[in-house]
Amino acid sequence: MSAPARVNVGKQHPEGYEALVALSSVAADAASEAGLEPLLVELVKIRTSQLNGCAFCLRLHTRDALKHGEDPDRLAVLPAWSDTEYFTPEERAALRVAEALVRVGDGGLSDEEYAAVSEVLSAEQLSAVTWVATVMGAFNRVAVASRYAVR
């Protein structure tokens, strides 16, 4: 028995989806202006999508990361990034921020964690990572709620 079709919320309310796309563009511009490397941004998107269980966004951003030269070994260990030496201090700080945002119900970044990431990321970079992860989380929710097909 197949699952019933779901409403594609992006098509049902295209103005909302278009606003989300526009916000994504603002977040991308903020990341670029803050000097964040494109691969770091993709890692944040992938890790956010992993935690939110969004297969559609995982496939999309993993492909994008590979096209931009990401190392498959780094992608393979991304769920355990904190246990590896593959990631730079900036990437580690950004991933810590992204994970805290996804798990906001757990209290977000502690003051100690915030102090640690603030030593590595500037205020502009920290804000940009926050926006990238926030927008990615919204896209994850649209894709999961609409059951975007992944074949």
Long-range contacts (C-beta under 8 A, 24 or more apart in sequence): 3-147, 5-147, 6-145, 6-146, 6-147, 7-146, 8-146, 8-148, 9-142, 9-145, 9-146, 10-142, 10-146, 17-142, 20-135, 20-138, 20-139, 20-142, 23-131, 23-135, 23-138, 24-135, 24-139, 26-131, 27-128, 27-131, 27-132, 27-134, 27-135, 28-132, 30-124, 30-127, 30-128, 30-131, 30-132, 31-128, 31-129, 31-131, 31-132, 33-124, 33-128, 34-122, 34-124, 34-125, 34-127, 34-128, 35-125, 36-90, 36-94, 36-125, 36-128, 36-129, 37-90, 38-68, 39-65, 39-68, 39-69, 39-70, 40-88, 40-90, 40-91, 40-94, 41-132, 42-68, 42-70, 43-70, 43-74, 43-78, 43-87, 43-91, 43-94, 43-95, 44-94, 44-95, 44-97, 44-98, 44-129, 44-132, 44-133, 44-136, 45-132, 45-133, 45-136, 46-75, 46-78, 47-78, 47-79, 47-81, 47-95, 47-98, 47-99, 48-98, 48-101, 48-102, 48-133, 48-136, 48-137, 48-140, 49-136, 49-140, 50-78, 50-79, 51-99, 51-102, 51-103, 52-102, 52-137, 52-140, 52-141, 52-144, 53-140, 53-144, 54-139, 54-140, 54-143, 54-144, 55-150, 56-143, 56-148, 56-149, 56-150, 57-136, 57-139, 57-140, 57-143, 59-150, 89-120, 90-120, 90-121, 90-125, 92-120, 93-117, 93-120, 93-121, 93-129, 94-121, 94-125, 94-129, 97-121, 97-126, 97-129, 97-130, 97-133, 98-129, 98-132, 98-133, 98-136, 101-130, 101-133, 101-134, 101-137, 102-133, 102-137
